[in-house]
């Protein structure tokens, strides 16, 4: 399972999720995927 980290702004209208790529075969670099979005209700 990949690790994920969340960043939410103070008024909770925007979010970002950072996901570590653990399936990377490169031993010298770490890669992350970044998802961003807007919260709607």
Secondary structure, 3 states (H helix, E strand, C coil): CCCEEEEECCCCCEEEEEEECCCCCCCCCCCEEEEEEECCC
